[in-house]
Amino acid sequence: MAPHISRKTRVTGGALAAAALLAAGITVGTAGASPAPAPHKDASPLQLSASHRAELLRDADGTKAQTAKALGLGGQEKLVVKDVIKDADGTTHTRYDRTFAGLPVLGGDLVVHTAKGGAIKSTTKSTQKSIKVASTTAKIAPQAAAKSAQGTAVKSLAAKKAPAAQTPKKVVWAASGSPVLAYDTVVKGVQKDGTPSRLHVITDANTGKKLFQYDEIHTGKGESEYSGSVELGTKKDGGKFTLTDDGRGGHKTTDLGNSESGDGKPFSDDDDAWGTGKADDPQTAAVDAHYGAAETWDYYKTVHGRSGIKGDGKGASSRVHYGNSYVNAFWDDSCFCMTYGDGEGNKKPLTAIDVAAHEMSHGVTSATANLTYSGESGGLNEGTSDIFGTSVEFYAKNDKDPGDYLIGEKIDINGDGKPLRYMDKPSKDGQSQDNWDSNTGNLDPHYSSGVANHFFYLLSEGSGPKEIGGVKYDSPTADGKKVEGIGRDKAEKIWFKALTEYMTSNTDYKAAREATIKAATDLYKADSPEVKGVEAAWTGVAVK
């Protein structure tokens, strides 16, 4: 099985088994308020300054108790403000995590949609179950949960010895079934291909039964290898220049020097001319990574009004030259960074534009819907990174790496010159799904993501044979019916709005259909060609 650019690397023999499908994600309830909002002419997200966003977050935090009461939450439940988006029409979408008796509720996240005057219009919840457990006293000792989690990690990571487990934390598990008291144990290790792992194992605190598992690691002016001569944001420090982009939140690119830990050393240059365009110059990979991060920042800010990965105006960081001949790239929330290997034989760094944007987009997903990386929500998570990786590549308008609906076409990760994934017909890679079926949630997220990728292509360009930018495509549909595209510009705005305002951690494909229809309705009105296009594209991939 070929490796993947991804939030988490490929699943091999003993790696993470796909978990059962989680509860459906989007549910709109009135919570005693008015019905879902009528469509507006301009429901696109505003570009919020850091201070304006901080003010909205403070306001939400100051009224979270009243909001919980308005939603009818129980006395032991509290809301924790996570993110906020405000539309041009005045509608505000505030995303909350939830606690019960002080314990985090996994799968309890929700989004509250409020009108300009502050009245609640509707809510989007990851679960409709009432959050309550009989007792918060566990029958199983934390040491037993840790030992069980270590056993799970040995099998999942194909480890020869038990990796180190952190002290289990008590939580309420509400992502599937009825809420139960549980332990969340993080086991640190290394996957078979060298990717670091922080495996979360969720264990029933009363029976010891394993409920779920997922990995926290999100697998993923200079002369660049893939993009030609490019402009870079740099900073002069002590007479030398470093790859620090203060114009984009202070984003930094550092050199791991083939190590597998640490922040990496700053790149330094005397004349602010970086790289040679060849992989044997260590600066070249840094140029590609730094440039890709800049284009991704600019894309989210210009197209979607989002300043930085978290929307707070703060830059992430990029680490290049990870490991030795490491054929992958990954996003890691704990360091708020992208990390890139140099490919087979250290000759093909995984730093092309769509790869950089793919990895950073995992961070956007984490900061918003936080789609759980397993089951159908995992496919949607991976698909979201492909969708925005492609969108950034088109946005960059780089002659050396023009936009296309191919994923990883520059990095030759399979060694045969072929792209890693295809959006027009995902099954061309030999593994991905073109259309949804009842087994989709059991697939590795890289393959179940094909449904989202195919939907996005159909929504953007439509079905059938065509040539775009010199690349030939031929996209089929599940029922053989023709689909007319609405254009990529509209498609990416619909997906972003659906992700950030109407998807939650448990969203599956059926719920993603509802979320995108709602987003298209907000942006373009009910029964518009755009809404009909969304419906037709989902039908084209057998999601009804």
C-alpha positions in Angstrom: 0.0 0.0 0.0 1.5 3.3 -1.0 2.1 6.0 1.6 -0.1 9.1 1.9 0.2 12.8 2.4 -2.1 13.0 5.3 -3.4 13.9 8.7 -2.2 10.4 9.7 -0.1 8.2 7.6 -1.3 5.1 5.8 -2.8 2.2 7.7 -0.8 -1.0 7.3 -1.2 -4.5 8.7 -1.2 -3.7 12.4 -2.1 0.0 12.1 -5.3 1.7 13.2 -8.4 -0.3 12.3 -11.2 1.9 11.1 -13.8 2.4 13.8 -17.5 2.0 13.3 -19.4 5.0 12.0 -20.1 7.7 14.6 -23.5 9.3 15.2 -24.6 11.6 12.4 -23.2 15.1 12.8 -25.6 17.9 11.8 -28.8 18.4 13.6 -30.7 21.7 13.6 -32.9 22.3 16.6 -34.8 25.4 17.6 -33.9 25.2 21.3 -37.1 27.1 22.0 -36.1 29.8 19.5 -37.2 30.7 16.0 -36.9 28.3 13.0 -33.7 28.1 10.9 -32.8 31.5 9.4 -34.2 32.6 6.1 -31.6 33.0 3.3 -29.7 36.3 3.0 -28.0 37.9 0.1 -24.7 38.1 1.8 -24.1 35.3 4.3 -20.4 35.0 3.5 -18.0 35.1 6.5 -16.5 38.5 7.4 -12.8 39.0 7.6 -12.3 39.5 11.4 -9.4 41.3 12.8 -7.7 39.6 15.8 -9.1 42.2 18.2 -12.7 41.9 16.8 -12.5 38.1 16.9 -11.2 38.2 20.5 -14.0 40.6 21.4 -16.6 38.2 20.0 -15.0 35.3 21.9 -15.1 37.3 25.2 -18.7 38.1 24.6 -19.6 34.5 24.0 -17.6 33.4 27.1 -19.4 36.0 29.2 -22.8 34.8 28.2 -22.1 31.0 27.9 -24.1 30.2 31.1 -27.2 32.0 29.6 -26.7 30.2 26.3 -26.5 26.8 28.1 -29.8 27.6 29.8 -31.4 28.8 26.6 -30.4 25.5 25.0 -31.9 23.5 27.8 -28.7 21.9 28.9 -28.5 20.2 32.3 -27.3 21.8 35.5 -24.0 19.9 35.4 -23.3 20.9 31.8 -21.2 23.8 30.9 -20.1 25.3 27.5 -16.5 26.1 26.6 -16.1 28.6 23.8 -13.9 27.3 20.9 -14.4 29.4 17.8 -16.6 32.2 16.4 -17.4 33.3 12.8 -19.5 36.3 11.9 -21.3 36.7 8.5 -21.8 39.9 6.6 -25.5 39.7 7.4 -24.8 39.9 11.1 -25.4 36.2 11.8 -22.8 34.8 14.3 -21.8 31.2 14.5 -20.2 30.3 17.9 -18.7 26.8 18.3 -18.6 25.3 21.8 -17.1 22.2 23.4 -19.0 20.9 26.5 -18.2 19.6 29.9 -20.3 17.5 32.4 -19.5 17.8 36.1 -16.1 19.3 35.0 -15.3 16.4 32.7 -14.7 17.0 29.0 -17.6 15.6 26.8 -16.1 13.9 23.8 -18.7 14.2 21.0 -20.6 17.0 22.8 -19.5 19.9 20.6 -22.1 22.2 19.1 -22.5 25.4 17.1 -25.0 28.1 18.1 -26.3 30.3 15.3 -27.5 33.7 16.5 -29.1 36.6 14.6 -27.7 40.1 14.5 -29.7 41.1 17.6 -28.5 38.1 19.6 -31.5 35.8 19.4 -30.7 32.1 18.8 -31.8 31.0 15.4 -30.8 27.4 15.5 -28.1 25.0 16.8 -25.9 22.3 15.1 -25.1 19.5 17.5 -22.8 16.5 17.2 -25.3 14.4 19.3 -28.9 14.8 20.3 -28.4 12.5 23.3 -28.9 14.0 26.8 -25.5 14.4 28.4 -25.6 12.6 31.8 -24.0 9.7 33.5 -25.1 8.0 36.7 -21.8 8.7 38.5 -18.4 10.2 37.8 -16.7 7.7 40.0 -14.9 5.0 37.9 -15.1 1.3 38.7 -11.9 0.6 36.7 -8.6 1.9 38.0 -6.7 4.3 35.7 -3.7 2.0 35.8 -5.8 -0.7 34.2 -7.0 1.6 31.5 -3.5 2.7 30.8 -2.3 -0.9 30.5 -5.2 -1.7 28.1 -4.4 1.3 26.0 -0.8 0.2 25.8 -1.9 -3.1 24.5 -4.0 -1.4 21.8 -1.1 0.7 20.8 1.2 -2.3 20.4 -1.2 -3.8 17.9 -2.0 -0.5 16.1 1.5 0.6 15.8 3.0 -2.9 15.3 5.4 -2.0 18.1 7.7 -4.6 19.6 7.3 -3.2 23.1 4.5 -1.3 24.9 4.9 2.5 24.2 4.6 5.0 27.0 1.1 5.8 28.2 0.2 9.0 29.9 -2.0 9.1 32.9 -5.6 8.4 31.7 -8.0 11.4 32.0 -11.7 10.9 32.9 -14.1 12.1 30.2 -17.7 11.5 29.2 -17.9 9.6 25.9 -20.9 10.9 23.9 -19.7 10.4 20.3 -21.7 7.2 19.8 -24.5 5.5 21.7 -25.6 6.7 25.2 -23.1 8.8 27.1 -20.8 6.9 29.4 -18.0 7.7 31.9 -14.7 6.8 30.2 -10.9 7.2 30.2 -9.0 9.0 27.5 -5.5 7.6 27.5 -2.8 9.0 25.2 -0.1 6.6 24.2 3.0 8.0 22.6 4.9 6.0 20.0 6.1 5.8 16.4 4.2 4.4 13.4 5.9 1.9 11.1 7.0 4.5 8.6 8.5 6.8 11.2 5.6 9.1 11.7 5.2 10.0 15.4 2.0 8.8 17.0 -0.1 10.1 19.9 -2.8 7.5 20.0 -5.9 8.2 22.0 -7.6 5.1 23.4 -11.1 5.6 24.9 -12.0 3.0 27.5 -15.3 2.5 29.4 -14.4 3.5 33.0 -16.9 1.0 34.4 -16.3 -2.0 32.3 -12.8 -1.6 30.8 -14.2 -2.1 27.3 -12.4 -0.2 24.5 -14.8 2.3 22.9 -12.8 4.1 20.3 -9.3 5.0 19.2 -7.8 7.8 17.0 -4.4 9.3 16.4 -3.7 12.9 17.3 -1.1 13.4 14.6 -2.5 14.9 11.4 -0.7 13.1 8.5 -0.3 16.0 6.0 12.6 35.2 -2.7 14.0 31.8 -3.3 14.6 29.0 -5.8 12.1 26.2 -5.0 12.1 22.7 -6.4 8.4 22.7 -7.4 7.3 26.3 -7.9 10.3 28.1 -9.5 11.5 31.5 -8.3 9.2 32.7 -5.6 8.9 35.7 -3.2 9.4 34.8 0.5 8.5 36.6 3.7 11.8 36.8 5.7 13.2 38.8 8.6 16.6 40.3 9.2 18.0 39.2 12.6 21.5 40.1 13.8 22.8 40.8 10.3 21.4 37.6 8.8 18.0 36.7 7.4 15.7 34.0 8.7 12.6 32.4 7.2 10.3 34.3 9.5 7.2 35.9 7.9 5.9 38.6 10.2 3.4 39.6 7.5 1.7 36.3 8.0 1.5 35.9 11.8 5.2 35.2 12.3 5.2 31.9 10.5 8.6 30.2 10.7 10.3 27.5 8.7 13.1 25.5 10.5 15.5 22.7 9.8 15.2 19.4 11.7 18.5 18.2 10.1 17.1 14.6 9.8 16.1 14.4 13.4 12.7 13.4 14.5 12.1 15.7 17.5 12.5 19.3 18.6 11.6 22.6 17.0 14.4 22.6 14.5 17.1 25.2 13.9 16.3 28.5 12.1 17.5 28.7 8.6 20.0 31.6 8.2 21.2 33.4 5.0 23.5 36.4 4.4 21.9 37.8 1.2 18.2 36.8 1.5 18.5 34.6 -1.6 17.4 31.1 -0.7 17.9 27.7 -2.3 19.0 26.5 -5.7 15.9 24.7 -6.8 17.7 21.3 -6.2 17.0 18.9 -3.4 20.6 18.6 -2.5 20.5 22.2 -1.1 18.9 22.0 2.3 17.4 25.5 1.8 15.4 24.4 -1.3 12.9 22.3 0.7 12.5 25.2 3.1 11.7 27.6 0.2 8.9 25.3 -1.0 7.5 24.8 2.5 7.7 28.5 3.4 6.1 29.5 0.1 3.3 27.0 0.4 2.5 28.2 3.9 2.4 31.8 2.6 0.0 30.9 -0.2 -2.2 29.0 2.1 -2.3 31.9 4.6 -3.2 34.3 1.8 -5.8 32.0 0.4 -7.7 31.6 3.6 -7.5 35.3 4.3 -8.4 36.5 0.8 -11.1 34.0 -0.1 -12.6 33.1 3.2 -11.8 36.0 5.5 -9.9 33.8 7.9 -6.7 35.2 9.4 -4.4 32.2 10.1 -5.2 28.6 10.9 -7.1 29.4 14.1 -8.5 32.7 12.8 -6.5 34.5 15.5 -3.9 36.0 13.2 -1.1 33.8 14.6 1.2 31.9 12.2 2.0 28.2 12.5 5.5 26.8 11.7 7.0 24.4 9.2 9.7 21.9 9.9 11.6 20.4 7.0 14.1 17.5 6.7 12.3 15.2 9.2 14.0 11.8 9.6 15.9 10.0 6.9 14.2 9.1 3.6 10.9 9.8 5.4 8.1 9.6 2.7 5.4 11.6 4.3 4.3 14.9 5.8 2.0 15.6 8.7 0.2 18.3 10.8 0.6 18.2 14.6 -1.7 20.3 16.7 0.6 20.0 19.8 3.3 22.1 18.1 0.9 23.9 15.7 3.2 22.9 12.9 3.6 21.1 9.6 6.5 18.6 9.2 7.9 17.4 6.0 10.1 14.4 5.1 12.5 14.4 2.1 11.1 11.4 0.3 12.7 8.2 -0.8 16.4 8.6 -0.9 16.0 12.1 0.4 15.5 13.3 -3.2 11.9 14.4 -3.3 10.9 16.5 -0.3 7.1 16.5 0.2 6.8 20.3 0.1 4.7 21.0 -3.0 2.0 23.7 -2.8 -1.0 21.3 -2.5 0.9 19.3 0.2 1.6 22.3 2.3 -2.0 23.5 2.0 -3.3 20.0 2.7 -1.4 19.9 6.0 -2.3 23.4 7.1 -5.9 22.7 6.3 -5.9 19.8 8.8 -5.2 22.6 11.3 -8.2 24.6 10.1 -10.4 21.5 10.5 -9.1 20.9 14.0 -9.8 24.5 15.0 -13.4 24.3 13.6 -15.4 21.2 13.1 -12.6 19.0 14.5 -13.9 16.0 12.4 -12.9 12.8 14.2 -10.2 11.0 12.2 -12.0 7.7 11.8 -15.1 6.4 10.1 -16.9 8.7 7.7 -15.9 11.8 9.6 -12.3 10.8 9.0 -12.9 10.7 5.3 -14.5 14.1 5.4 -11.4 15.4 7.4 -9.0 14.0 4.8 -11.2 15.1 1.9 -11.4 18.7 3.3 -7.6 18.9 3.2 -7.5 17.7 -0.4 -10.3 20.1 -1.3 -8.4 23.1 0.1 -5.0 21.9 -1.0 -6.4 21.9 -4.5 -8.1 25.3 -4.0 -4.8 26.9 -2.8 -3.0 25.4 -5.8 -5.4 27.1 -8.1 -5.3 30.3 -6.0 -1.5 30.5 -6.2 -1.5 30.7 -10.0 2.0 29.4 -10.2 3.2 28.6 -13.7 5.5 25.9 -12.5 2.8 24.2 -10.4 -0.6 25.2 -11.9 -3.9 24.4 -10.3 -5.4 21.0 -11.1 -7.7 18.3 -9.5 -4.7 16.0 -8.9 -3.3 15.5 -5.4 0.5 15.3 -4.9 1.2 15.2 -8.7 4.6 17.0 -8.2 6.2 14.8 -5.5 6.1 11.4 -7.2 5.4 9.7 -4.0 4.7 6.4 -5.7 7.8 6.5 -7.8 5.9 6.1 -11.1 5.2 9.7 -11.9 1.5 9.4 -11.2 -0.5 11.6 -8.8 -1.3 10.4 -5.3 -5.0 10.9 -5.7 -7.5 12.0 -8.4 -10.6 14.1 -7.6 -12.5 13.5 -10.8 -12.4 9.7 -10.4 -10.8 8.8 -7.1 -10.8 5.0 -7.9 -8.0 5.6 -10.4 -5.5 5.4 -7.6 -6.6 1.7 -7.1 -8.0 2.2 -3.5 -10.2 5.2 -3.1 -14.0 5.2 -3.4 -15.8 7.1 -6.2 -19.2 6.8 -4.4 -20.6 6.3 -1.0 -21.8 2.9 0.2 -22.5 1.2 3.5 -18.8 0.2 3.9 -17.4 3.7 3.5 -17.1 4.3 7.2 -14.9 1.1 7.5 -12.3 2.3 5.1 -9.0 4.2 5.8 -9.8 7.9 5.7 -7.5 8.3 2.7 -9.8 6.1 0.7 -13.2 7.1 2.1 -12.1 10.7 1.3 -12.7 9.9 -2.3 -16.4 10.5 -1.9 -15.8 14.1 -0.7 -13.2 14.7 -3.4 -15.5 13.4 -6.1 -18.4 15.5 -4.8 -16.2 18.6 -4.9 -15.0 18.0 -8.4 -18.6 17.3 -9.7 -19.9 20.5 -7.9 -17.0 22.5 -9.4 -16.7 21.2 -12.9 -19.6 18.7 -13.6 -19.4 15.2 -15.0 -18.1 13.7 -18.2 -14.9 14.2 -20.2 -13.2 17.6 -20.4 -9.9 19.3 -20.4 -9.0 21.9 -17.8 -5.6 23.7 -17.8 -4.2 21.1 -20.1 -5.2 18.2 -17.9 -7.8 15.7 -19.2 -10.6 14.6 -16.8 -13.5 12.2 -17.1 -15.8 12.2 -14.1 -18.5 9.5 -13.8 -21.6 9.6 -11.6 -23.1 6.9 -9.5 -26.4 6.9 -11.4 -25.0 7.8 -14.8 -26.9 11.1 -14.9 -25.1 14.3 -16.0 -24.1 16.8 -13.4 -23.5 20.5 -14.2 -20.8 22.2 -12.2 -21.4 25.6 -10.5 -17.7 26.6 -10.6 -14.9 26.0 -8.2 -15.0 29.5 -6.6 -18.6 28.9 -5.4 -17.9 25.3 -4.5 -15.0 26.1 -2.2 -17.0 28.9 -0.4 -19.8 26.4 0.2 -17.5 23.8 1.6 -15.7 26.3 3.9 -19.0 27.6 5.3 -20.3 24.1 5.8 -17.1 23.0 7.6 -16.8 26.0 9.9 -20.5 26.6 10.7 -22.5 23.4 10.2 -20.2 20.4 10.6 -19.2 18.9 14.0 -16.9 16.2 15.2 -19.3 13.4 14.3 -20.5 14.6 10.9 -20.9 11.8 8.4 -21.6 12.0 4.6 -25.3 12.3 5.0 -24.9 15.1 7.5 -22.2 16.7 5.2 -24.9 16.8 2.4 -27.2 18.6 4.8 -24.4 21.0 5.9 -23.5 22.0 2.4 -27.1 22.4 1.3 -27.6 24.7 4.3 -24.4 26.6 3.5 -25.4 27.0 -0.2 -28.9 28.2 0.9 -27.4 30.8 3.2 -25.0 32.0 0.4 -27.2 31.8 -2.7 -30.9 31.3 -1.5 -33.1 28.3 -1.5 -33.9 26.7 -4.8 -31.0 28.5 -6.4 -28.9 26.9 -9.1 -26.1 26.6 -6.5 -28.3 24.6 -4.1 -29.6 22.4 -6.8 -26.0 21.9 -7.9 -25.0 20.8 -4.4 -27.9 18.3 -4.3 -27.1 16.9 -7.8 -23.4 16.5 -7.0 -24.1 14.5 -3.8 -26.6 12.4 -5.7 -23.8 11.9 -8.2 -21.7 10.2 -5.5 -24.7 8.2 -4.1 -25.2 10.4 -1.0 -28.9 11.1 -0.6 
